[in-house]
Amino acid sequence: MRIPPLPRESKALETQYTSPVFLEGSGLSYDALMKKCRGIFADESIPLPLRKAEAMRVILTEGQLALYDEDIFADRLNCAFASAVPAKTVEEDDRARQSILVTLREERLQALREGEMRAILSENEPALSELLFTGDTDFGHTCPDWPAVITLGVPGLLRRVRDFRESDPENLLYRSAETVLLAFLALIGRFEVLAREKGREALADCLASLRAGAPGTLYEAMELSFLYYLVQHTVEGENLRSLGNPDGLLFPYYRKDLEEGTLTGEDAANLVDRYLAKWSSMKIQANIPLYLAGSDRDGRDKSNALTRLFLREYEKLGLYDPKIHIRVTGDTPADLIETVLRMIRAGKNSFVFMNDRAVEKALISLGETPGDARDYVIIGCYEPASAGREVPCTCNGRINLAKVLEITLTGGYSLLSGRLLFPAASFDESSFDSLFDAYLETLAAVAEKAADQISAYERFYPSLNPAPLLSATYLDCLRNGADVYSGGAKYNNSSISAFGLADAADALCQIKRIVYEEKALTIPSLLTLLKNDWRGAEIFRLRIRKDPRKYGNGLPETDFLSRRIVETLASAVNGRPNGRGGVFRLGGFSIDWRFAFGEKTGAGADGRKAGEPLAKNLCAATGQDRAGATSLILSATAFDHALIPDGTVLDLSLHASVFSGAEGLADVRRLIDTYFDRGGMAIQINVLDEATLRKAKAEPENYRNLQIRVCGWNARFVDLPEEEQDDFIARARHVG
C-alpha cells in the first residue's frame, strides 16, 4: 500500500486533539454521555467493576466520532474535554483533558477524603499543606502489556478473557473485561463503517482486519496502538504513560511488509512520520514516552533497523514529543549512541539515556526476577517497571528533604508560618552528629507517615477505580482473577520520591562548618537568620553561598551526607508493605515539583532564600557545582542507585562549546560512560547558551523552535513560565 507523506502543514492534524471536531449525528454529545454514565454509577446494587464496564460500553458504542481527511488513522471519540490552552503543570493538563470516567472517579475520591480518609488527612494537614510530604492515590502512571495488545489484538484479548471465564463465570474481572472488549470491537466497527462512508477504503480495510484478529501489517499495528491508547487512557481513565518499545514491537511487521512488498522503504518512512507526528499532536504536557533499543530478557541488545528509522525520521520532523528513552546495554551499537548525541548537540533534547544494568539491579532489589527486571519499560519520566507484570504507581508520595531539615532545626515548626508541622526528633545543640542523627530519624519518620497515608488510600482502590481493560492485558491478573488495582498483577508496588538532596546536604555541610567548626553562629542565632530570610546578613549569606563545600563537586564530606540521606530513606521506604499486596519503592526525581515545594520551604543554611526552587533531580543547587561535570557525576553516584528503584536522573547542562566537533561528541560519550560505570541510572543533557536563551525570552516570536529539556519532558523554551526560563538562564550562565 502507498502511504502519502505527512502534510508539511495541516491545522486539522495539528489541532485534532486540542480542538477536535466531532461529527454531528455520529453519536451522543459529551453531556448526554455524562448523564447516562452518572445514571449507571448511581445504581449501587451493581458491583463497581460492572458499572464501570457498562459506562465504558456506552461511551464506546454511543459516543460521537471524528475522522480527519488528512489523517490515515482513526481514534477520535468525544469522551473527554480538550483544551487548546497550554497547561502549566502535569496535573493541570490531566484535568483539562479529563475523561468522563475520571470525573466520576474524582467525585468518589473526594467523598472518600471527606469520609473514611478524613481523620488521617486532618491529622497530617499541617505537613501536607506546607509540602513537607504528600501521599495520595496514583492512577496516572500505567502501561499495558503492549506485546499482548499488539500480538493478540482485541479479538485475541477477548478470547483469552473468555477462556479464563469458563472456569469462573461470575468473576467480576472476567465479566467486566469481556463487556469492555466487546465494546472495543464495536468501536472499531463504527470507525470502519465511517471510513467506508467517506471512501477511505485503506483505513476501512485496516479496521476490518483489527475487528477480525491481530494486526498483520505495520499500518494495522500502529492503528491498534492509537485505538488502544484512546480506550485505556481517555475512556477507561488510566493515564497511559509509556508506549513501550515500538522499534522492537513493530519491527516484525516492518520487516515482513518490506519483504512482501506491502511497503516500500519510502512508504515505511512516511508511516513512521505519521505515527510520530500523531503522538506529538496530542500535546500532552509531560509528553508521550517511548523507549528505543535496550536488552531483551537474556540481556542481549535488541536495537534494529527500525530503531534507526525512528531516530532518522524524528530528527527530520524536528519534534520534541514523544520523548524518547534510549536504553543502553553493554553492547548497544556505538553509532546509535553517537546518532543520539549528535541530535542533542543540534538542540533536540528529548532524550534520556537509561542504564539497563543499574535498572536491572534496582528492580531485582525489590524482589523481581532477573528476566522480569531486564524486560522493563520506563513509566512517565524515569520510572522503570517490569513490562506487563508490574503496576508501579510511580508518583504516590513526595518528601521535601530541605523541609525535613527545617523542622529538625526548629523542633517541628515551619519557618514560614510558625505552625507545628511534625514531631521532629530532638538533638544536642552542641553536637553536629546529634543534629544529623536527629535529621535522619525525622526523615525516616516522615517517610513512614507518607507511606501510611498512601497505604490507607490504597485499601480503597477496588472501590475507587477498577480497570477492566488494563487488567485484561496482564496475564497475571487473569490468572489471579483480580484487577490491577486489587493486587492482581505479579508486582503491585507504590512509590515515594524524595528531592532537594543537594539543598539538604549543602545546608548540613554549612551548619557543620559555621556552627560546629568555625563557631561563627549557634543553632539559635542561625535560626534567627533563617526566620528573617537572611535580612541584614546578605554578605554573610553570599559567603556561605560561595563556599565550595557543596554537593556536586565530588567532595567526600558532602557526598557522605547525601549518601547517608539516601541510605536512610531507602531503609525506610524500599520493601515496606503497601496497601495492595506490594511494596514501596524509593524515587529520587523532582521534576517540576521543586518549584511548588520550594515556595513552601523557608530559608536554608546553605544560603538559599525562602521560597526559591529546590535543586533539580540529582543536580547540584544552581551554580554550586563549580568543579566540572565529572565532579558532579562523582557526587550523583556517591550512593548506590539500586537504592532508588522508582527512578532517578542526573541533568547535565553543557555549553555548546563542550559538544563541538568529533572530539566533543567523544568527550560527552565518556561522561555518560563514566556515569553508567559508576552505577548511574539515567542521564539527560541540555545544551545551553545564555545569550540565546536571553534573546529567546525577549523575542519569543523568533525562537519558536528552541527546545529545552525541562524535567522528565521536553518543551519549547518560549512556552515555559518566566520562573523556569530564568532558572535555565542561570544554569546557562553557570556552564558558560
Backbone hydrogen bonds, N-H to C=O, Kabsch-Sander energy under -0.5 kcal/mol:
donor,donor_aa,acceptor,acceptor_aa,energy
14,E,10,S,-2.4
15,T,11,K,-1.7
16,Q,13,L,-0.7
19,S,15,T,-3.0
22,F,20,P,-0.6
23,L,65,L,-3.1
26,S,23,L,-1.9
28,L,62,E,-3.8
33,L,29,S,-2.5
34,M,30,Y,-2.6
35,K,31,D,-2.2
36,K,32,A,-2.1
37,C,33,L,-2.6
38,R,34,M,-2.5
39,G,35,K,-1.9
40,I,36,K,-1.9
41,F,37,C,-2.5
42,A,38,R,-1.5
43,D,39,G,-0.6
43,D,40,I,-1.1
44,E,42,A,-1.5
46,I,43,D,-1.5
50,L,47,P,-0.7
51,R,47,P,-2.0
52,K,48,L,-2.9
53,A,49,P,-2.1
54,E,50,L,-2.3
55,A,51,R,-2.4
56,M,52,K,-2.5
57,R,53,A,-2.2
58,V,54,E,-2.2
59,I,55,A,-2.2
60,L,56,M,-2.8
61,T,57,R,-2.3
62,E,58,V,-2.1
63,G,59,I,-1.8
64,Q,28,L,-1.0
66,A,76,R,-1.6
71,D,68,Y,-1.2
76,R,66,A,-0.8
77,L,75,D,-0.6
78,N,64,Q,-2.0
79,C,77,L,-2.2
81,F,98,Q,-1.5
93,D,89,T,-2.1
94,D,90,V,-2.6
95,R,91,E,-2.1
96,A,92,E,-2.2
97,R,93,D,-1.5
98,Q,95,R,-1.5
100,I,79,C,-2.0
103,T,99,S,-2.5
104,L,100,I,-2.0
105,R,101,L,-2.0
106,E,102,V,-2.9
107,E,103,T,-1.4
108,R,104,L,-1.7
109,L,105,R,-2.7
110,Q,106,E,-2.4
111,A,107,E,-1.9
112,L,108,R,-2.0
113,R,109,L,-2.2
114,E,110,Q,-1.8
115,G,111,A,-0.8
115,G,112,L,-0.6
117,M,112,L,-2.6
118,R,115,G,-1.6
121,L,117,M,-2.2
122,S,118,R,-2.4
123,E,119,A,-2.3
124,N,120,I,-1.8
125,E,121,L,-0.6
125,E,122,S,-0.6
128,L,124,N,-2.6
129,S,125,E,-3.1
130,E,126,P,-1.4
131,L,128,L,-1.3
132,L,127,A,-2.8
133,F,127,A,-0.7
134,T,398,R,-2.0
136,D,396,N,-2.0
142,T,239,N,-1.9
146,W,144,P,-1.6
148,A,145,D,-0.5
149,V,145,D,-2.2
150,I,146,W,-2.7
151,T,147,P,-2.6
152,L,148,A,-2.0
153,G,148,A,-0.5
153,G,149,V,-1.7
156,G,152,L,-1.2
157,L,153,G,-2.3
158,L,154,V,-2.3
159,R,155,P,-2.5
160,R,156,G,-2.3
161,V,157,L,-2.2
162,R,158,L,-2.5
163,D,159,R,-2.2
164,F,160,R,-1.7
165,R,161,V,-2.2
166,E,162,R,-1.4
167,S,164,F,-1.0
168,D,164,F,-0.5
168,D,165,R,-0.9
171,N,168,D,-1.7
175,R,171,N,-2.4
176,S,172,L,-2.6
177,A,173,L,-2.9
178,E,174,Y,-2.2
179,T,175,R,-1.9
180,V,176,S,-2.1
181,L,177,A,-2.6
182,L,178,E,-2.2
183,A,179,T,-1.9
184,F,180,V,-2.4
185,L,181,L,-2.2
186,A,182,L,-1.9
187,L,183,A,-2.3
188,I,184,F,-2.2
189,G,185,L,-2.3
190,R,186,A,-2.2
191,F,187,L,-2.4
192,E,188,I,-2.2
193,V,189,G,-2.4
194,L,190,R,-2.2
195,A,191,F,-2.7
196,R,192,E,-2.2
197,E,193,V,-2.3
198,K,194,L,-1.6
199,G,196,R,-1.4
200,R,195,A,-3.2
201,E,199,G,-1.2
204,A,200,R,-2.6
205,D,201,E,-2.9
206,C,202,A,-2.0
207,L,203,L,-2.5
208,A,204,A,-2.4
209,S,205,D,-2.1
210,L,206,C,-1.9
211,R,207,L,-2.0
212,A,208,A,-1.3
213,G,209,S,-2.2
221,A,217,T,-2.3
222,M,218,L,-2.4
223,E,219,Y,-2.5
224,L,220,E,-2.4
225,S,221,A,-1.7
226,F,222,M,-1.7
227,L,223,E,-2.3
228,Y,224,L,-3.1
229,Y,225,S,-2.2
230,L,226,F,-2.2
231,V,227,L,-2.3
232,Q,228,Y,-2.9
233,H,229,Y,-2.2
234,T,229,Y,-0.8
234,T,230,L,-1.3
235,V,230,L,-1.7
236,E,231,V,-3.0
237,G,232,Q,-0.9
238,E,232,Q,-2.0
239,N,139,F,-0.8
239,N,237,G,-0.8
241,R,142,T,-2.5
241,R,239,N,-0.8
243,L,289,P,-2.5
248,G,245,N,-0.7
249,L,245,N,-2.8
250,L,246,P,-2.5
251,F,247,D,-0.6
253,Y,250,L,-0.5
254,Y,250,L,-2.2
255,R,251,F,-3.0
256,K,252,P,-2.1
257,D,253,Y,-2.6
258,L,254,Y,-2.0
259,E,255,R,-2.5
260,E,256,K,-2.5
261,G,257,D,-0.7
262,T,257,D,-1.5
263,L,257,D,-1.5
268,A,264,T,-2.5
269,A,265,G,-2.1
270,N,266,E,-2.5
271,L,267,D,-2.4
272,V,268,A,-2.3
273,D,269,A,-2.4
274,R,270,N,-2.2
275,Y,271,L,-2.4
276,L,272,V,-2.7
277,A,273,D,-2.8
278,K,274,R,-2.0
279,W,275,Y,-1.7
280,S,276,L,-2.2
281,S,277,A,-2.0
282,M,278,K,-0.6
282,M,279,W,-1.2
283,K,280,S,-1.6
287,N,284,I,-2.2
290,L,323,K,-1.7
291,Y,244,G,-2.7
292,L,325,H,-2.5
294,G,327,R,-1.1
296,D,300,R,-2.1
299,G,296,D,-2.0
302,K,294,G,-2.7
308,R,304,N,-1.3
309,L,305,A,-1.8
310,F,306,L,-2.6
311,L,307,T,-1.9
312,R,308,R,-2.6
313,E,309,L,-2.6
314,Y,310,F,-2.3
315,E,311,L,-2.3
316,K,312,R,-2.1
317,L,313,E,-2.4
318,G,314,Y,-1.1
319,L,314,Y,-1.2
323,K,288,I,-1.9
324,I,350,S,-3.0
325,H,290,L,-2.8
326,I,324,I,-0.5
326,I,352,V,-3.3
327,R,292,L,-2.1
327,R,325,H,-0.7
328,V,326,I,-0.5
328,V,354,M,-3.3
329,T,327,R,-0.5
332,T,329,T,-1.1
336,L,333,P,-0.7
337,I,333,P,-1.5
338,E,334,A,-2.4
339,T,335,D,-2.1
340,V,336,L,-1.9
341,L,337,I,-2.5
342,R,338,E,-2.5
343,M,339,T,-1.8
344,I,340,V,-2.4
345,R,341,L,-2.6
346,A,342,R,-1.3
347,G,344,I,-2.1
348,K,343,M,-2.4
349,N,347,G,-1.0
352,V,324,I,-1.7
353,F,683,I,-2.7
354,M,326,I,-2.8
354,M,352,V,-0.5
355,N,681,M,-3.1
356,D,328,V,-2.2
356,D,354,M,-0.9
359,V,355,N,-2.4
360,E,356,D,-2.7
361,K,357,R,-2.0
362,A,358,A,-2.1
363,L,359,V,-2.7
364,I,360,E,-2.4
365,S,361,K,-1.5
366,L,362,A,-0.6
366,L,363,L,-1.0
367,G,364,I,-2.0
368,E,363,L,-1.7
373,A,369,T,-2.7
374,R,370,P,-2.3
375,D,371,G,-1.8
376,Y,374,R,-1.7
377,V,385,A,-2.8
379,I,377,V,-0.7
379,I,383,E,-3.9
380,G,241,R,-2.5
383,E,379,I,-1.6
385,A,377,V,-2.1
387,A,375,D,-2.8
389,R,386,S,-1.5
390,E,386,S,-1.8
391,V,491,Y,-2.7
393,C,141,H,-0.6
396,N,393,C,-0.7
397,G,495,S,-0.9
398,R,134,T,-0.9
399,I,497,S,-2.3
400,N,132,L,-2.5
401,L,399,I,-0.9
401,L,499,F,-2.4
404,V,400,N,-2.0
405,L,401,L,-1.4
406,E,402,A,-1.8
407,I,403,K,-2.4
408,T,404,V,-1.6
409,L,405,L,-2.3
410,T,406,E,-1.7
411,G,407,I,-0.9
412,G,407,I,-2.8
414,S,419,R,-2.5
418,G,414,S,-1.4
421,L,412,G,-3.2
421,L,419,R,-0.6
422,F,412,G,-1.3
424,A,422,F,-1.5
429,E,427,F,-0.7
431,S,428,D,-2.1
435,L,431,S,-1.7
436,F,432,F,-3.1
437,D,433,D,-2.5
438,A,434,S,-2.1
439,Y,435,L,-2.5
440,L,436,F,-2.5
441,E,437,D,-2.5
442,T,438,A,-2.8
443,L,439,Y,-2.7
444,A,440,L,-2.4
445,A,441,E,-1.9
446,V,442,T,-2.5
447,A,443,L,-2.4
448,E,444,A,-2.2
449,K,445,A,-2.2
450,A,446,V,-2.6
451,A,447,A,-2.5
452,D,448,E,-2.4
453,Q,449,K,-2.0
454,I,450,A,-2.4
455,S,451,A,-2.8
456,A,452,D,-2.0
457,Y,453,Q,-1.9
458,E,454,I,-2.4
459,R,455,S,-1.3
460,F,457,Y,-2.2
461,Y,458,E,-1.6
463,S,460,F,-0.9
464,L,460,F,-0.7
464,L,461,Y,-1.4
465,N,461,Y,-3.0
471,S,467,A,-2.5
472,A,468,P,-1.6
473,T,469,L,-0.8
473,T,470,L,-1.1
474,Y,470,L,-0.6
474,Y,471,S,-1.1
475,L,473,T,-0.7
478,L,474,Y,-1.6
479,R,475,L,-2.6
480,N,476,D,-2.4
481,G,477,C,-1.2
482,A,477,C,-1.8
486,S,483,D,-1.7
487,G,484,V,-0.6
488,G,483,D,-2.2
490,K,389,R,-0.7
491,Y,389,R,-2.4
493,N,391,V,-0.6
493,N,491,Y,-0.5
494,S,583,V,-2.3
496,I,585,R,-1.9
497,S,397,G,-2.8
498,A,587,G,-2.4
499,F,399,I,-2.1
504,A,500,G,-2.4
505,A,501,L,-2.7
506,D,502,A,-2.7
507,A,503,D,-2.2
508,L,504,A,-2.4
509,C,505,A,-2.4
510,Q,506,D,-2.4
511,I,507,A,-2.4
512,K,508,L,-2.4
513,R,509,C,-1.7
514,I,510,Q,-3.1
515,V,511,I,-2.2
516,Y,511,I,-1.2
517,E,512,K,-1.1
517,E,513,R,-0.7
518,E,513,R,-3.7
520,A,514,I,-2.3
521,L,514,I,-1.5
526,L,522,T,-2.5
527,L,523,I,-2.5
528,T,524,P,-1.8
529,L,525,S,-1.8
530,L,526,L,-2.4
531,K,527,L,-2.9
532,N,528,T,-1.7
533,D,530,L,-1.5
534,W,529,L,-3.0
535,R,532,N,-1.6
537,A,534,W,-2.2
541,R,537,A,-2.6
542,L,538,E,-2.6
543,R,539,I,-1.9
544,I,540,F,-2.0
545,R,541,R,-2.7
546,K,542,L,-2.2
547,D,543,R,-0.5
547,D,544,I,-0.9
550,K,548,P,-2.4
553,N,550,K,-1.1
559,D,555,L,-2.7
560,F,556,P,-2.1
561,L,557,E,-1.1
562,S,558,T,-2.1
563,R,559,D,-2.3
564,R,560,F,-2.2
565,I,561,L,-2.1
566,V,562,S,-2.4
567,E,563,R,-2.8
568,T,564,R,-2.4
569,L,565,I,-2.3
570,A,566,V,-2.9
571,S,567,E,-2.2
572,A,568,T,-1.8
573,V,569,L,-2.3
574,N,570,A,-1.3
575,G,584,F,-2.1
576,R,573,V,-2.1
578,N,582,G,-2.1
584,F,576,R,-1.9
585,R,494,S,-1.9
587,G,496,I,-2.8
588,G,647,G,-2.9
593,W,590,S,-1.6
594,R,590,S,-0.6
594,R,591,I,-0.8
595,F,592,D,-1.3
596,A,592,D,-0.7
597,F,593,W,-2.8
598,G,594,R,-1.3
599,E,595,F,-1.9
600,K,596,A,-0.9
601,T,598,G,-1.7
603,A,530,L,-0.6
604,G,608,R,-2.4
607,G,604,G,-1.8
611,G,598,G,-0.7
611,G,601,T,-2.4
612,E,609,K,-1.7
614,L,594,R,-1.7
618,L,649,V,-1.8
619,C,616,K,-3.3
624,Q,621,A,-2.7
626,R,624,Q,-1.3
632,L,628,G,-1.8
633,I,629,A,-2.4
634,L,630,T,-2.0
635,S,631,S,-2.1
636,A,632,L,-2.6
637,T,633,I,-1.2
638,A,635,S,-1.5
641,H,639,F,-0.5
643,L,640,D,-1.9
644,I,641,H,-1.8
646,D,586,L,-3.0
647,G,644,I,-1.9
649,V,588,G,-0.6
650,L,682,A,-2.0
652,L,650,L,-0.6
652,L,684,Q,-3.3
653,S,651,D,-0.6
654,L,652,L,-0.6
654,L,686,N,-3.1
656,A,688,L,-0.7
658,V,655,H,-1.6
659,F,655,H,-0.7
659,F,656,A,-0.9
660,S,657,S,-1.0
664,G,660,S,-1.4
665,L,661,G,-1.8
666,A,662,A,-2.2
667,D,663,E,-2.3
668,V,664,G,-2.3
669,R,665,L,-2.4
670,R,666,A,-2.1
671,L,667,D,-1.7
672,I,668,V,-2.2
673,D,669,R,-2.6
674,T,670,R,-2.6
675,Y,671,L,-2.4
676,F,672,I,-2.7
677,D,673,D,-3.1
678,R,674,T,-1.6
679,G,676,F,-1.9
680,G,675,Y,-2.8
683,I,353,F,-2.0
684,Q,650,L,-2.4
685,I,351,F,-0.5
686,N,652,L,-2.8
688,L,654,L,-2.6
688,L,686,N,-0.7
693,L,689,D,-2.3
694,R,690,E,-2.6
695,K,691,A,-2.2
696,A,692,T,-2.5
697,K,693,L,-2.2
698,A,694,R,-2.0
699,E,695,K,-3.1
702,N,699,E,-2.1
703,Y,700,P,-1.5
706,L,703,Y,-1.4
707,Q,705,N,-0.6
708,I,715,A,-2.3
710,V,708,I,-0.9
710,V,713,W,-2.0
711,C,713,W,-1.0
715,A,708,I,-2.0
717,F,706,L,-3.0
719,D,716,R,-1.8
720,L,716,R,-0.5
720,L,717,F,-1.4
724,E,721,P,-0.5
725,Q,721,P,-2.3
726,D,722,E,-2.8
727,D,723,E,-1.6
728,F,724,E,-2.1
729,I,725,Q,-2.3
730,A,726,D,-2.3
731,R,727,D,-1.9
732,A,728,F,-2.6
733,R,729,I,-2.3
734,H,730,A,-1.8
735,V,731,R,-2.6
736,G,732,A,-2.0
